[in-house]
Amino acid sequence: MIPRRSSSIVVSQLEKCIQDYLSINPQLIERRQHFALIRGLDFLRKELGAEKISDLLKMSVRDITLGLQKYVNYLVGEGKSVKSIRFNLYLVRTFFSFFDVEINPKKLKVPRKSGRTRIDRIPSLAELQKLVSGTKSPRMRMAIMLMCLCGLRLNECLGLRREWIDLERGYITLPAEATKVGRAREVPIPSELKSELKRFLEKYPHPKGYIFCSRNNPEKRVPRSRFYETYHELLKRLGLDAKTPDGSAYVLHPHVFRKWYRTMLESAGVNKLLIDLWMGHNSGSVERLYYLPTPEIIKQEFEKADKALKIFGQTYAPMSSEKAEALEEAVAFYEKLIDHISKTNPRLLRMLGLE
């Protein structure tokens, strides 16, 4: 069994061969990708009967290749996406390459990337409500709401700075360097998000910096990998971890929140060129240069948008931390109870229809 990712792993306590490799690849630690590397190497160590990971470097290329094939087969059996399998394999192969042990990728049978376009669907209102209410992290709650109600891309969301948010005007201003297409844009803040954002920023301790900062350092943003780690755990805990038909991603992957945003705006009849401006999409060159909506037009269109961009509606009040903790304790208690009954009296479980 591959050990689960644990925040308790300290680099200085790892074997010297891993420390040497990570010393020239510090980005793996920053992106928290060294966990995947360690899990892969530990799998090989156990599979090949090595006492330490450094012992793998003394083995034949043939044995290592056979072990890697078993690792690939294991990941396939676990239902990992093709992208994850290929990346995990890449990490392990580059580790061996660092120590002059070259593994020929042609000797491994690895799932191929599908040429089909992924089939997406937007989340239902009930799913969004479950995600926002179900997370125990105020930052995760805010990130999901920003992507849904402002149409931000994940990188734009995680890279959002306090000084770009103007609650008085009701706009988020993204500079050119923070956007995918390299063009600055302003995004209006819907009323539901505005009240949430105000409460969130009241607890933000820094006058400027990333609002999703790492370890209380406002100039260091949270890595995408950490967001995905927390987000995927949330999906699994809430039972929303269904995969897309091609198995390449979760159905509720973060980019569908941005698609939900556009769908809601178009269904409300908001001008499509204005939607493109808010989302940072490329309109036609002529339209982009000549469409310059006046403040009155923007206000009129935003009134339509504001009515559509609601996850909970006017009556929503965020769940207090005490209530959230009590709910978590209750869920944990009943999960343990059902697990106990399944072991001691499975017949009773079938009678209750809980099996």
Phi, psi and omega in degrees: 000133179281132180295144180288155178300133183223134179289353182278351180292122179250127185302320182295344180264358180278166178299152185300325181297323178287320178300317180298318181293316182289336180295332178258001176230057184296340180296334178294322178289317181299322180269003179061031180269350179292340176298315180295321178298313182295320179296319179295316179294323180292324176299313179298317181303312181290320183293325183262004176071028179274146179283319180231160179296326179297335178293336179298328183291345180266352183277165180287153179299325180298313180295319179296319179298318177297319178296320178295324178295321177294326177295317177299315180298322178298313181296322176298316179295333178280355179081020179290150180290159179302319181298316180294318181298313182294324180289316178300320178294320178300317180300313182293318180296320180291329175299311180294322180298326178300328180258025175062030173251101186267123179258122180284113182297338181288345179276355183250139176266104184244137178304138180273151176293136180284140177275356182280150176283135181294137179269117181253159168220152178278153180290151174283164178298322180296321179293319178296316179298321180294319180295311184292319180283331188277341181283144178269354183259119176301328181289321177295319178302315181292322180297316180296317181293323178295318180291323181284315191262351174236356178067027180285144169290162182300315180296322178295323181292309182291336180266009182291133181252152183301321185287352178271354184258120179243096183290331180293313177284333182083036182224149167253125180254116179259118177290163185303321184289348181262359183251159182293320185267000177075027176233132179293151176205158176248136181238123178290147181262115178297157185299321181296319179288327183300316179293321178293317182294323179297315178296321181295316184286338176297333179263358180282120191278356188246143178289336176207168182121179179293133179284339172252072185269164183256126175051046176061019173259104186295347180260009177234113184280157178293132179294151177303322183297323179292320177300311182298321179301311180292320183292317179294324176297322178296315179302315182294318182296327182268359181072028181248028187262029177295145180264159175292162183305326180274359176073011185277344183197167171289148179302318181265052175288155190305330184290341179289341176294322177293325177289326175299318180302310182294320180299317180296319181293317180292324178292336178274357177083020178289142180306128186294327178292326178289323175300317178301319179296315181293326184268348183076029177274155178275110170276179175299151185301320181291313180299319183295324182282328189257345180273104180233085184294140178284163176304325180294318179295316180298317180298316181296317180289324181291330176298323175294315183296320185297328179287331183272330185273072179224129175267320183245340183090185186291334188270003184290131171233127184298143180293133179291158181296326179295316179294320180297318179295319179297321179294319178298318180296320180295316179297316179298320180298313182289330175295317178294322180297314180295321178297320179295317180295322181297332181272323186265329183212070182298334179296318178298322179297320178293322180295326179279353180071026183256001183281000000 
